[in-house]
Amino acid sequence: MMISNSKLRSEFFLRTLEVEHPLNSPQLVDANNLRAIRFIRDHDVAEVAMFRVEQLKKFSQRAKELACEEAELNASLDTDVRKVLSDKRLLLFRRWLARPEWEMRVCLMN
């Protein structure tokens, strides 16, 4: 049985009408997501885009600064693990998680 794209789009649209926005939900939204939702709500598209570009620039610069350390870490990994993690920026991710605005700390690679 073949279902048309039109039918799928219609079904998807109808299902979206049933979904509540997190700010309208009685469920708790964690502080970081709530801050992000409010920022997007309170700023226009250009401001949100500019904020995201600035964040990307910061993380790209930090990735360059950590490149040698990332390579050393990658070289120290088991061969099978290296195959999976070789293109991941583990140290950058670790630094990102350790930012002061995060309420919950995650320990990696201790």
N, C-alpha and C positions, 0 to 999 in steps of 0.2 A: 504494500500500500504506500502510495506516495503522498506526502503532505506538502502543499505549496508553501513557498516562502511567505506569501501574503497571509496564509492562515497562521503560520508560526508568529509572524509579527503581530497579528491581531491578538493572539493568545497571550503573547508576552506583554503587550500593552495592557490588556485587561488584568493581568496578574499584578502589574505595577500599581494599579489603582488600589490594591489591597494592602500594599506595604506602607507602614508608618514611617515618617521621618524620625530619626533618633531624638530630635528635640521635642517631638510630640508624643513620645513613648514614655510610659511610666517606668520602663526599665532604666537602670542607671547607665550612664555613659561615662567612661573613665575620663579623668581630667584632661589628658592629652588629646583625646579625640574630640571632646567637647570644645576645647580651645581651637582646634583645627576647623571644626564645623562653624563655630562662631566667626572665625576669621574669614572663611569663604563667604559666609552670609553677609558680613559687614563691609566687605570690600568688593570693588568691581573686578571684572575679569582681568583687566590690565594689571591691577595691583596684585592680584593673586599670582598671575603669570610672572611678574617681576620678582615677587618674593621667592617663587620656586626657582627662577633662574639664579638668583643670588645664593640660595641654598645649594644648588647644583655646583656653582662655581666654588663654594667653600669646600664641598666634599671632593670635588675633582682636584683641587689644590692639595688637600690633605692626603688624597690617594697618591699623588706624585711624591709628596714628602715621605710617605711610608713605603714606597716601592721597593727599596733595598731590603728593608725589614720583612716585607711580605715575601720577597724572593727567598730570603734565608729560612723563614718559617716553612715555606712550601718545600724547600730542599730537605728539611728535617723530617718531613712526613713520610710515613710508610708508603710504598709504591702504590698500593691499591687505594689508599686514602687520597694520595696526591692526584690520581686520575679523576677523582670526583671533585676535589676542592681546588684544583690548580688555578681555575679562573675566578675563584672567589676572593674577595678582599677581606679576609678574616680580621686583620688588625684594624682596618678602617671600621668594620662593623662593630668591633669591640669598643673602639673609641666613641663611636656614635651612641652605643648603648650606655656609655658611662657619662654622657652629658648631664649636667646638673639639673636640667629641667625634667628628667625622667624620675618618676617617683619610685619605680621598682628597678632595682639593680639586677642585672643578669651577669653571672660569672661565666666567663668563657676561657677556655684554655689555661686553667690554673694547674 
